[in-house]
Amino acid sequence: MIDRRTLCLSAASAALIPGMAYAACEPDWVGPLRRDLDAMAAELTRTLRPWRGPSRVFLPEQHGYAGQGLATAAIQAAIDGAAQAGGGTVRLGAGVYLSGTIDLRSNVRLEVARGARLVASTDLHDYPERVARRPTVMDSNMGMNQSLIFAEGCENIGICGEGAIDGRGTMQNFPGAETTGATPGRPFLIRVIDCTRVHVRDIHLRSAPCWMQNYLNCDDVLIEHINVENQVNHNNDGLDIDGCRRVIVRDCFINAEDDALCFKGASQRPMRDVLVENCRLYSTCNALKFGTDSQGDFSRVLVRNVEIGGVPADLPATRRKRADSGISWEVVDGCTVENILVRNAHIVRADTPLFLRLGDRGRVRPEQQRPGPGVLRRIVYEHVTGDDNGARGSYFTGIPEKRIEDVALIDVDLHVSSANAPIPEEASIAEKPADYPDAWMIGPLSPAYGLWTRHLTGMDLIRVRFTPSGADPRPMLVTTFDTANVRVDACQ
């Protein structure tokens, strides 16, 4: 039994520490989890298919659009006509189509063809409110009822084409403060609620006033080969998926001012069976994230073959800075997050490459009872590399009332910057159980240049290395001894 409060381990440490377990192999729960998620990914790949519908094509030009002025009514008439005929594709074929809110219908696909642009109106009067029939925490917190493209309760819908959808969402066109709450006057570009069989492919999405796209409580969601640039305003998320089941996000590029790819639980519905692969996700906030809304469970998730982190120098950014975090799994509103594997990830330009947070904010709808702390467990990082990351360090923190459980790092090699600010004492860092959970919450540095943990049960580090850019007075690993069952590969 080690009676010190904190263990500090340097990268060069070769001596075995009495009382510390050393991992000769991965924990027994990792192999079954890996096999289960690989089988899930194969099943999703086999069964999630592109939009299927009649080959009929409907044009706004058939409904009076002559290439000038608002095209909203003509596009909507083409969508409604396609739906009434049993389905088909509404094609924006050439030129610019200026529009306010349009509503998708079941069995209809909206195509913005190569060379065409769907351009958002900058007049808020062109965005009549679409209040969701089923209230969620997102409605009570964000108050967001406006979007350019809206769908609710639909089946078999699609958005595709090699053209562009431009939200023209600059701060000049849609002013508003950066916020973690309501975003009045700044519509989303795409909002899809309570739908089944959703397919988005090939489209270029540009410059939303707020979030670019939000898919909430949907089943069978396939998002592939999309290109997202959202760097013109506050709260410019790239892709938000909330409480959906059977999801693939693949071969996508996202450059976002706020979170690039963010999973959420504000729908208060479970999210499970998710595959993310072959994507590049860049952000000046969090590149890959669950949270902060975490009211619905999140499980059976495989992320593989991705590059994530801060925005490269050759891409546009409203704030030129590193990402706050590379991968963030955050549980603060009472849900269970479990069985998540990230494999073959390259993390670049992130102040905190890896972040786990189990807190107790307890945000729900006003009429609902506040939940207690949730569950965060069985998290794997495997074959993770990284360059040009910041000095803050990675950290995993629960709270005294509830620990994170079972985390494995296997073949992790991350290069980070050395300390550039005063080094905090571990005991001086407040618990902050109800604070907004993001990696900046502790300040510019954690107690370790590699990994700091607090309130965690069961952690395995197997062939794990953090390399600072220069001399750093901090150890590679700092773990408090309410962190139980830490096993470190003796070959470190």
Secondary structure, DSSP 8 states (H G I E B T S, - for coil): ---SSEEEE-TT--S--TT-B--SS--TTHHHHHHHHHHHHHHHHHH---------EE-GGGGT--SSSB-HHHHHHHHHHHHHTT-EEEEE-SEEEEES-EE--TTEEEEE-TTEEEEE-S-GGGS-----SS--HHHHHH----EEEEEES-EEEEEE-SSEEE----TTTS-----SS--TT--EEEEEES-EEEEEES-EEE--SS-SEEEES-EEEEEES-EEEE-SSTT--SEEEES-EEEEEES-EEEESS-SEEEE-TT-S-EEEEEEEEEEEEESSEEEEE-S---S-EEEEEEEEEEEES--TTS--SS-S-EEEEEEEEE-SS-EEEEEEEEEEEEESEEEEEEEEE-------TTS------EEEEEEEEEEEEEEE-SS-EEEE-BTTB-EEEEEEEEEEEEE----S----GGGS---TTS---GGGG-S--S-SSEEEESEEEEEEEEEEEEESS--SS-SEEEETTSEEEEE-TT-
